[in-house]
Amino acid sequence: MPENTVDAEKTEKDKRKIKAIKKMKEIMTFYYIDAKTATENNKKVAWITSGGPVEPLIAMDIIPVYPENHGAMIGASKMGVDLCEKAEAMGYASDLCSYARSDISCATVNGGPIGGLPKPDMLICGNNICGTVLKWYEIQARYFNVPLFIFDTPFCHTGYYEEMRRYVRSQVDEYIEFLEKATGRKLDRDRMEEVGRLSVAGQRMWQAVLDTTVNKPAPMSAFDAFFHLALIVTLRGTQTAVDYYQELLDEMNERAKDGIGAVPNERYRLLWDNLPIWYRTKWLSEKFAAHDACLVADTYTSAWCGSLRYMDENDFLNSMAEGYTRIYLNIGVDEMARSVCDMVDKYDVDGLVIHSNRSCKPYSLGQYDIQRIVEEKKGIPSLLIEADMCDERMFSESQIETRIEAFIEMLKQRNRR
C-alpha cells in the first residue's frame, strides 16, 4: 500500500477518535485508586448493584464500588472464562450470571484487571435489575463478614401504584438509617439535596450525549456509549460526572456540526438491545462498520437516564422511590417494547440487533415478544445474536458473522425496493 494512502487512512482514523476518552481514563484511574486506598484515608467502601440508589452513599462520602462494572472490565480484558471456571470449580453452576461467577471467584484470588476490588465495609443490593443479585450479594456479605442492605423494588408489570410508592419510600428512610449506623454519623440533608440535583443534572447530560446520534451521520456509536457510560454509573451525583458529560457533549456536537461520523459512509442505522458482549465489542464494531452500519442507540446505556421523567431534583429523596422502581429492567414486556419502538422513531433506525444474553435472564426473557412487536409495528428487520456478556465460551464467531452478513443483505434488499 502506498505510504500516502496509509497516512491518509491514519489521519481519517485519528479524526474519528473521541478525544474525551483520555479524560475518562484519568477519572476512572483516580476513582479506583481512591477506592483502593479508602482504609488508609479513613473512608468507607460500599459495594452496590448497578441499579442501586447510589446518591445517599455519595452524600455520606462513602465510596461506591460496582461489581458489575468490574465484571464488564473482566469481560473486556478477556479474563471472564478463567474466573467463571474458578467459580464453577467452587460449586457454582455455569448457568449463573457470568458477572456473579467472575466476582465471586475474583474475591477469593484478588483477580481481574485491577487486582480485585477493595474490601467492602457494607453491601447495598437493589433488586430492580434481577433476582440473582440477592443471592450474589448475600454470598459476598458472608464472605467479607459485612452488613448487607437490600433495597427491594416491586416489579412494575402494568404500572406504578401508590402502595408501591409508599413501600419503596419507606425503604429510603431505612437505607439512610443503615448508612448512619454504618458510618456513625448523620446524613447532611443539605448535602443530600445537592447530590440529588447533581444526579439529575448528570443523567440529563448523559441523555443529551446519547441524543447527539439523531444526527446523520451519528457522531458516536453504541460501542462508544458502552465505554463512556462508566461515570453515570460510578459517579452519579457528583460534579465530576456533570462536567465530564458536558465536555463529551460539546465534542459530540462539534463532530455533528463538522459531519464527522462514528462510521465512515454511514448507510444503515441500527439499535442494540441488551448488554454489550464485552470481549468482542471491537470485533462487532468493526464488523458492522465494514458494512456501513452504525449502531446509533441502545437500550442498555439509555437505562441510566430512562427514569428521569420520574425524578424531581427539588424533591429527590421522595421522587427516587419511583425513579429507582421504574427502570427499564423492572417493567413489563409491553412497556419495554414501547420504549424500543420510541427509540426506533427517535433515532430513525433501519434495524434492530438483539443480544440474547445467556447470563442476563431478565433482560433476555421477553426479547422474542419485543422482536415480534417491533417488527409488526415498525416494519423493520431484526438480528438475534446468542452470546454472553462476559463468558467467551458462549460466543461463536463464525455463526454470528454469518448472521450479521445475512442481516445486512436483508437491509440491502429492502433499500433496493
C-alpha positions as CSV (number, residue, x, y, z in Angstrom):
1,M,0.0,0.0,0.0
2,P,1.5,3.4,-0.9
3,E,2.8,5.5,2.0
4,N,0.5,8.4,1.3
5,T,-2.6,6.1,1.4
6,V,-1.5,4.7,4.8
7,D,-1.1,8.3,6.1
8,A,-4.5,9.3,4.8
9,E,-6.1,6.3,6.5
10,K,-4.3,7.1,9.7
11,T,-5.4,10.7,9.5
12,E,-9.0,9.7,8.9
13,K,-8.9,7.2,11.8
14,D,-7.4,9.8,14.1
15,K,-10.2,12.3,13.2
16,R,-12.8,9.8,14.3
17,K,-11.2,9.1,17.7
18,I,-13.1,10.7,20.6
19,K,-10.8,13.0,22.5
20,A,-12.6,12.8,25.8
21,I,-11.5,9.1,26.2
22,K,-8.2,10.3,27.7
23,K,-10.1,12.3,30.4
24,M,-12.4,9.4,31.1
25,K,-9.4,7.0,31.7
26,E,-7.8,9.6,34.1
27,I,-11.1,10.0,36.1
28,M,-11.6,6.2,36.4
29,T,-8.0,5.6,37.4
30,F,-8.3,8.2,40.2
31,Y,-11.6,6.7,41.2
32,Y,-10.2,3.2,41.6
33,I,-7.0,4.5,43.4
34,D,-9.3,6.4,45.8
35,A,-11.4,3.2,46.4
36,K,-8.3,1.0,46.9
37,T,-6.8,3.4,49.4
38,A,-10.0,4.1,51.3
39,T,-8.9,2.5,54.6
40,E,-5.7,4.5,54.7
41,N,-7.8,7.7,54.2
42,N,-10.4,6.7,56.8
43,K,-13.1,6.3,54.1
44,K,-15.6,3.6,53.8
45,V,-16.4,1.5,50.7
46,A,-19.8,0.1,49.7
47,W,-20.3,-2.4,47.0
48,I,-23.6,-1.6,45.2
49,T,-25.6,-3.0,42.4
50,S,-25.6,-1.0,39.1
51,G,-29.3,-0.1,39.6
52,G,-28.9,0.7,43.2
53,P,-29.6,4.1,44.8
54,V,-26.1,5.5,45.0
55,E,-26.8,9.1,45.9
56,P,-27.1,8.6,49.7
57,L,-23.6,7.0,49.5
58,I,-22.2,10.0,47.7
59,A,-23.9,12.3,50.2
60,M,-22.2,10.5,53.1
61,D,-18.8,10.3,51.4
62,I,-18.9,6.5,51.1
63,I,-17.1,5.3,48.0
64,P,-19.5,3.2,45.8
65,V,-17.9,0.3,44.0
66,Y,-19.8,-1.7,41.4
67,P,-19.0,-5.4,41.0
68,E,-21.0,-5.3,37.7
69,N,-18.7,-2.6,36.3
70,H,-15.8,-4.8,37.4
71,G,-17.4,-7.7,35.6
72,A,-17.5,-5.6,32.4
73,M,-13.8,-4.8,32.8
74,I,-13.1,-8.5,33.4
75,G,-15.0,-9.4,30.2
76,A,-13.3,-6.6,28.1
77,S,-9.9,-7.9,29.4
78,K,-10.8,-11.4,28.3
79,M,-10.5,-12.8,31.9
80,G,-14.0,-13.9,32.1
81,V,-13.6,-17.6,31.2
82,D,-10.8,-18.2,33.7
83,L,-12.7,-16.6,36.6
84,C,-16.0,-18.2,35.6
85,E,-14.3,-21.6,35.6
86,K,-12.9,-20.9,39.1
87,A,-16.4,-20.2,40.3
88,E,-17.7,-23.4,38.7
89,A,-14.9,-25.3,40.5
90,M,-16.2,-23.8,43.7
91,G,-19.6,-25.3,43.0
92,Y,-21.5,-22.5,41.2
93,A,-23.5,-23.5,38.2
94,S,-22.4,-22.5,34.7
95,D,-25.9,-21.1,34.1
96,L,-25.4,-18.5,36.7
97,C,-24.7,-14.9,35.6
98,S,-21.1,-14.5,34.4
99,Y,-20.8,-11.2,36.4
100,A,-21.7,-13.1,39.6
101,R,-19.4,-16.0,38.8
102,S,-16.5,-13.8,38.0
103,D,-17.0,-11.6,41.0
104,I,-17.4,-14.4,43.5
105,S,-14.3,-16.2,42.4
106,C,-12.3,-12.9,41.9
107,A,-12.9,-12.0,45.6
108,T,-11.0,-15.2,46.6
109,V,-7.9,-14.6,44.5
110,N,-7.8,-10.8,44.1
111,G,-8.0,-11.4,40.3
112,G,-9.2,-9.4,37.4
113,P,-7.6,-6.4,35.5
114,I,-7.1,-4.3,38.6
115,G,-6.1,-7.0,41.1
116,G,-9.5,-7.3,42.7
117,L,-11.9,-4.8,44.2
118,P,-11.2,-3.1,47.5
119,K,-12.7,-4.9,50.5
120,P,-16.2,-3.6,51.2
121,D,-17.4,-2.2,54.6
122,M,-21.0,-2.8,53.5
123,L,-23.1,-4.1,50.6
124,I,-26.1,-2.4,49.0
125,C,-28.3,-4.6,46.8
126,G,-31.1,-3.2,44.7
127,N,-33.2,-6.0,43.1
128,N,-34.6,-3.7,40.4
129,I,-32.3,-5.3,37.8
130,C,-32.6,-9.0,38.6
131,G,-33.1,-11.6,41.4
132,T,-29.6,-13.1,41.0
133,V,-28.1,-10.1,42.8
134,L,-29.9,-11.0,46.0
135,K,-28.1,-14.3,46.4
136,W,-24.9,-13.0,44.9
137,Y,-24.7,-10.2,47.5
138,E,-25.7,-12.5,50.3
139,I,-22.7,-14.7,49.4
140,Q,-20.3,-11.7,49.4
141,A,-21.7,-10.3,52.6
142,R,-21.0,-13.7,54.3
143,Y,-17.5,-13.9,52.7
144,F,-16.4,-10.4,53.8
145,N,-18.5,-10.6,57.0
146,V,-20.1,-7.1,56.4
147,P,-23.6,-5.8,56.7
148,L,-26.0,-6.0,53.7
149,F,-28.9,-3.7,52.9
150,I,-31.5,-4.9,50.4
151,F,-33.4,-2.2,48.6
152,D,-36.5,-4.1,47.4
153,T,-38.5,-2.7,44.5
154,P,-41.8,-4.3,43.3
155,F,-41.9,-5.3,39.7
156,C,-44.0,-2.9,37.6
157,H,-45.9,-5.3,35.4
158,T,-48.5,-2.8,34.2
159,G,-47.9,0.4,36.1
160,Y,-46.8,2.1,39.3
161,Y,-49.2,2.5,42.2
162,E,-49.5,4.4,45.4
163,E,-48.9,1.3,47.5
164,M,-45.6,0.8,45.6
165,R,-44.6,4.4,46.2
166,R,-45.2,4.1,50.0
167,Y,-43.4,0.8,50.3
168,V,-40.3,1.9,48.4
169,R,-40.2,5.4,50.0
170,S,-40.2,3.8,53.5
171,Q,-37.1,1.9,52.5
172,V,-35.3,5.1,51.6
173,D,-35.5,6.1,55.2
174,E,-34.4,2.6,56.3
175,Y,-31.5,2.9,53.9
176,I,-30.4,6.2,55.4
177,E,-30.6,4.8,58.9
178,F,-28.5,1.8,57.8
179,L,-25.8,4.1,56.4
180,E,-25.9,6.3,59.5
181,K,-25.4,3.3,61.7
182,A,-22.5,2.0,59.5
183,T,-20.7,5.4,59.5
184,G,-21.6,6.6,63.0
185,R,-22.8,10.0,61.7
186,K,-26.0,11.6,60.5
187,L,-26.8,12.4,56.9
188,D,-26.3,16.0,56.0
189,R,-29.7,16.8,54.4
190,D,-28.4,19.9,52.5
191,R,-25.6,17.8,51.1
192,M,-28.2,15.2,50.1
193,E,-30.2,17.8,48.2
194,E,-27.1,18.9,46.3
195,V,-26.2,15.3,45.4
196,G,-29.8,14.8,44.2
197,R,-29.6,17.9,41.9
198,L,-26.2,16.7,40.5
199,S,-27.6,13.2,39.9
200,V,-30.5,14.6,37.8
201,A,-28.1,17.0,36.0
202,G,-25.7,14.2,35.2
203,Q,-28.5,12.0,33.9
204,R,-29.8,14.8,31.7
205,M,-26.4,15.5,30.4
206,W,-25.9,11.8,29.6
207,Q,-29.2,11.7,27.7
208,A,-28.1,14.8,25.8
209,V,-24.9,13.0,24.8
210,L,-26.8,9.9,23.6
211,D,-29.3,12.1,21.7
212,T,-26.5,13.5,19.5
213,T,-26.8,10.3,17.5
214,V,-30.0,11.6,16.0
215,N,-27.6,13.4,13.6
216,K,-26.7,11.8,10.3
217,P,-24.0,10.6,10.4
218,A,-24.1,9.8,14.1
219,P,-21.0,11.3,15.8
220,M,-20.7,8.3,18.1
221,S,-22.0,4.8,18.2
222,A,-23.4,2.5,20.9
223,F,-20.0,0.9,21.2
224,D,-18.7,4.4,22.2
225,A,-21.6,4.8,24.6
226,F,-20.7,1.5,26.3
227,F,-17.4,2.9,27.3
228,H,-18.5,6.4,28.2
229,L,-21.3,5.0,30.4
230,A,-18.9,4.4,33.3
231,L,-19.3,7.8,35.0
232,I,-23.1,7.9,35.1
233,V,-22.9,4.6,36.9
234,T,-19.9,5.0,39.2
235,L,-20.0,8.8,39.9
236,R,-23.7,9.6,39.5
237,G,-24.5,12.5,41.8
238,T,-21.0,14.2,41.5
239,Q,-19.9,17.4,39.8
240,T,-17.2,15.3,38.1
241,A,-19.8,13.4,36.1
242,V,-21.7,16.5,35.1
243,D,-18.5,18.3,34.0
244,Y,-17.3,15.3,32.0
245,Y,-20.5,14.8,30.2
246,Q,-20.6,18.5,29.3
247,E,-17.2,18.1,27.8
248,L,-18.2,15.0,25.9
249,L,-21.5,16.7,24.7
250,D,-19.5,19.7,23.4
251,E,-17.2,17.3,21.5
252,M,-20.2,15.3,20.0
253,N,-22.0,18.5,18.9
254,E,-18.8,19.7,17.3
255,R,-18.4,16.4,15.4
256,A,-22.0,16.5,14.3
257,K,-21.6,20.1,13.0
258,D,-18.5,19.0,11.1
259,G,-20.2,15.9,9.7
260,I,-17.8,13.5,11.4
261,G,-19.5,10.2,11.9
262,A,-18.5,7.2,14.1
263,V,-18.8,5.1,10.9
264,P,-17.5,6.4,7.6
265,N,-20.2,6.4,4.9
266,E,-23.0,5.6,7.4
267,R,-25.7,3.8,5.4
268,Y,-27.6,1.7,7.9
269,R,-28.7,2.9,11.4
270,L,-29.2,0.1,14.0
271,L,-30.5,-0.2,17.5
272,W,-28.8,-2.6,20.0
273,D,-30.7,-4.4,22.7
274,N,-29.2,-5.9,25.9
275,L,-25.8,-5.7,27.5
276,P,-22.6,-5.4,25.3
277,I,-20.6,-8.5,24.5
278,W,-17.6,-7.0,26.3
279,Y,-14.9,-9.3,25.0
280,R,-16.0,-8.7,21.4
281,T,-17.0,-5.0,21.3
282,K,-14.2,-4.0,18.9
283,W,-14.8,-7.0,16.6
284,L,-18.5,-6.3,16.4
285,S,-17.9,-2.6,15.9
286,E,-15.6,-3.2,13.0
287,K,-17.8,-6.0,11.6
288,F,-20.9,-3.7,11.4
289,A,-18.8,-0.7,10.2
290,A,-17.4,-2.7,7.4
291,H,-21.0,-2.9,6.1
292,D,-21.5,0.9,6.6
293,A,-23.8,0.1,9.6
294,C,-23.7,2.1,12.7
295,L,-25.4,1.1,16.0
296,V,-26.7,4.6,16.8
297,A,-28.5,3.8,20.0
298,D,-29.1,1.0,22.6
299,T,-31.4,0.1,25.4
300,Y,-28.6,-0.6,27.8
301,T,-26.9,2.8,28.1
302,S,-30.2,4.6,27.9
303,A,-31.4,2.8,31.1
304,W,-29.4,5.2,33.3
305,C,-31.5,8.1,32.2
306,G,-34.7,6.3,31.4
307,S,-36.4,7.1,34.7
308,L,-35.5,10.9,34.5
309,R,-39.2,11.8,34.0
310,Y,-39.9,10.4,37.5
311,M,-37.1,12.2,39.3
312,D,-37.6,15.6,40.9
313,E,-34.3,17.4,41.5
314,N,-36.0,19.6,44.1
315,D,-37.5,16.6,46.0
316,F,-35.0,13.9,45.3
317,L,-35.5,11.6,48.3
318,N,-39.2,11.3,47.7
319,S,-39.0,11.0,43.9
320,M,-36.2,8.5,43.9
321,A,-38.6,5.8,45.1
322,E,-40.4,5.9,41.8
323,G,-37.3,6.6,39.8
324,Y,-35.5,3.5,41.1
325,T,-38.6,1.3,40.7
326,R,-39.5,2.2,37.1
327,I,-36.2,1.4,35.5
328,Y,-36.0,-0.5,32.2
329,L,-35.4,-4.0,33.6
330,N,-38.2,-3.6,36.2
331,I,-41.1,-3.0,33.8
332,G,-43.3,-5.3,31.8
333,V,-42.5,-6.6,28.3
334,D,-45.2,-4.4,26.6
335,E,-43.7,-1.2,28.1
336,M,-40.2,-2.4,27.1
337,A,-41.5,-2.9,23.6
338,R,-43.0,0.6,23.6
339,S,-39.6,2.1,24.7
340,V,-37.8,0.2,21.9
341,C,-40.4,1.4,19.3
342,D,-40.0,5.0,20.6
343,M,-36.2,4.7,20.1
344,V,-36.7,3.3,16.6
345,D,-38.6,6.5,15.7
346,K,-36.3,8.9,17.6
347,Y,-33.1,7.7,16.1
348,D,-34.6,6.8,12.7
349,V,-33.4,3.2,12.9
350,D,-33.3,0.7,10.0
351,G,-32.9,-2.5,12.0
352,L,-32.8,-4.0,15.5
353,V,-29.9,-6.0,16.8
354,I,-30.8,-8.2,19.8
355,H,-28.2,-9.8,22.0
356,S,-29.8,-12.8,23.5
357,N,-27.7,-12.8,26.6
358,R,-27.3,-16.2,28.3
359,S,-26.3,-14.5,31.6
360,C,-29.0,-11.8,31.9
361,K,-32.3,-13.6,32.1
362,P,-34.5,-10.6,33.0
363,Y,-33.1,-8.7,30.0
364,S,-33.4,-11.6,27.6
365,L,-36.6,-13.3,28.7
366,G,-39.1,-11.2,26.7
367,Q,-36.9,-10.5,23.7
368,Y,-38.8,-12.7,21.2
369,D,-42.0,-10.8,22.1
370,I,-40.2,-7.5,21.8
371,Q,-38.8,-8.6,18.4
372,R,-42.2,-9.5,17.1
373,I,-43.9,-6.3,18.4
374,V,-41.2,-4.1,16.9
375,E,-41.2,-5.9,13.5
376,E,-45.1,-5.6,13.4
377,K,-45.3,-2.0,14.5
378,K,-42.3,-0.5,12.9
379,G,-41.8,-2.9,9.9
380,I,-38.0,-3.2,10.5
381,P,-36.0,-6.4,10.4
382,S,-34.1,-7.7,13.4
383,L,-31.0,-9.8,14.0
384,L,-30.7,-12.1,17.0
385,I,-27.2,-12.8,18.4
386,E,-26.8,-15.5,21.0
387,A,-23.9,-15.0,23.3
388,D,-22.9,-13.9,26.9
389,M,-21.7,-10.6,28.2
390,C,-18.6,-11.9,29.9
391,D,-18.1,-15.7,29.2
392,E,-16.4,-16.1,25.8
393,R,-17.3,-19.8,25.8
394,M,-20.8,-18.8,24.7
395,F,-19.6,-16.9,21.6
396,S,-19.5,-18.5,18.1
397,E,-17.7,-16.1,15.8
398,S,-18.5,-18.0,12.6
399,Q,-22.2,-18.3,13.4
400,I,-22.5,-14.6,14.4
401,E,-20.6,-13.4,11.4
402,T,-22.9,-15.4,9.1
403,R,-25.9,-13.9,10.8
404,I,-24.6,-10.4,10.5
405,E,-23.9,-10.8,6.8
406,A,-27.4,-12.2,6.2
407,F,-28.9,-9.4,8.1
408,I,-27.0,-6.7,6.2
409,E,-28.1,-8.4,2.9
410,M,-31.7,-8.2,4.1
411,L,-31.2,-4.4,4.7
412,K,-29.7,-4.0,1.2
413,Q,-32.7,-5.8,-0.3
414,R,-35.1,-3.6,1.5
415,N,-33.3,-0.5,0.2
416,R,-33.5,-1.7,-3.4
417,R,-37.3,-1.9,-3.3
